[in-house]
Amino acid sequence: MSVDDKIVQDFVNNKVELVTTVPCKQLAGVIDKIDACKDIYHIPSNKEDEGMGICAGAFMGGKRSAIIMQNTAIGVTVNTLATLTQYYRMPLPMLISYRGELGEPVACQVEMAVHTKAILAQLNIPTYHFHHEDDVAELDKILQYTFMCNKPVAILTDASFWKGY
């Protein structure tokens, strides 16, 4: 089973009914699989904080949701994470491409990589970092955790996990 298929299967197995996505080259494969999955309603978003708002609406309506996004927008989402997801104890799995590490071809991506983990730590958001393809085996437990404790969680997936930039 491919990494993309495993991610989608874990979402389905954990009753994630809605996934919102923001375009990203590294995440394109999993986004395509989400879009094709008949068990998940896919809503593309223009911005990450908008996607979190969509997920909040799903949560308030009794549905489980997730967001797929890039780390470069973590700074834009700080207010939403603190005043919406955490205040309302909203479980929110965030599958995040972690751009800006070794081998990054786009210089501006590097600056946000320097701050991503610190911002998530400051917000007390549990963060998991997938470096290798077999790290995806942990996703099911991470999803169970976020829905059990009603907390957002960040799953950072770097270029080595996706096999390059």
N, C-alpha and C positions, 0 to 999 in steps of 0.2 A: 504494500500500500504506500502510495506517495505521501510526502509530508502534507501536501495540500488536502489530499483525501482524508488523512488522519485528523487534521484540524476540523474539517467539516463534520466528520463522523463524531468527534468528541463534542462539538456544539450540539448536534442532533441528540446524542445520547444524554446530554445534560439539559435537554428541553429548551435550548436557545431557539426562540421562534423568530427573532428579528435580528439582523445584522446590518449595521450601517458602515459604509466604507468611504474612505477618502483615497483618491488615486495614488498609487505608488508603484514604481517599476518592480521593486522587489516583491511586493505583495500581489502582483497582477495574477499569478496562478491561483492563489487561494481565493482572490476576489472572483475570478471566473467560476471557480467551483461553487462558491456561495451563490452566485447568480443562477447557476444551473440547478441548485438543490431545491427540490419541490417541498421540502420540509421547513425551509427557512425563507422568510420574507426579507428580501434585500432592498435596502434604501440607500442609494448613493448620496453622499453629502458633499456640499461645497467646502465646508470647513469642519474641523474637528469639534469645536465647541457646539456647532449646530448639530453634529451627529450625536453628541452627548445629550443634547436636549431631546432629540428623537428617542434615544434610549430611555431617558427619564419618563417621557410620555408612555412608552411601552410598559415600563415598570409600574407606573401609577395605574395603568390599565390591566395589571396582573400578568404581564408577559415578561419572559426572560429575554434579554438582549445582550449584544456585544458590539464593540466598535473595532474596526481595523483601520490603522492610521500610521503616520510617520512620527518619529520622535521630534522632528523639527517644529512641530506645533504644540509641544507640551507647554511652552510658555503661554500660548494663547488660551489654554484650557485651565489654567490654575484657578481662576475664579469659579468656573463651572464645577471643577472637581471639589473645591472646598465648600461652596455654598449650595450646591445642588446634590451631587452624588453622596458626599459624606454627611451632609446635614440630614438628608432624608434616608440615610443608611441604605443606599442603593447599591446592590451588587452590579459591578460593571467590569467584565473582562475586557481588557484593552490589549489586543494583539498589535504590537508596535514594531515597525521596522526601525532598527537602531542604526541610523546613518551617521557617518562621521568618524568611524574608526580607521585603523590602518588600511590603506589601499583605497580610501574614499577619493573618487575623482573630482568631486565638487567641493571647493574650498569652504563655501559658506555653510555646508553641512557640519563641518568640524566643530564650530562654535557651540551649536546646540548639543552635540554629543558630550561636550565637556560639562554641560549643566544638567542634562537629563536625569541622571541617577540622583543627583543632589536635590533637584526639585521634587522628585517622587519621594525621596526620603524625608524631606521637610514636610511634605503633606501626609506622612505616615502611610503611604500606599505600598503594600507588599509588592516587591518587584522580583521577577524571575528573569534570568538572562539565558536565552537559548543560543549556544555557540555551534553545536553539532546537531546533525539531523536526528540522531537518536534522543536528543533532549525533548523532542515532541512527545515522547512517552509520558512525560510529567503533566501534560496539558489536562488530561481528564481529572487528575487530583486537584490541580489548580482551579479548574472550573467548579468542582465540588466545593472547594474551600470558599470561593467568592460567594456562592449561593447559600452556603451554610452560615457564614458570618455577616452577610450583607455589607460587604466592603468592595470597593473597586480594587482590582489588581492589574498590574502591568506585566505583560510578557514581552520582553525586549528580544527581538530576533535580529541578529546581526548578519553581515554579509557572508560570513563563513557558514551560517546556518542555511542561507538561501543559495549558497554556492557561487558567491561573487556579486559584484555590482552590476 
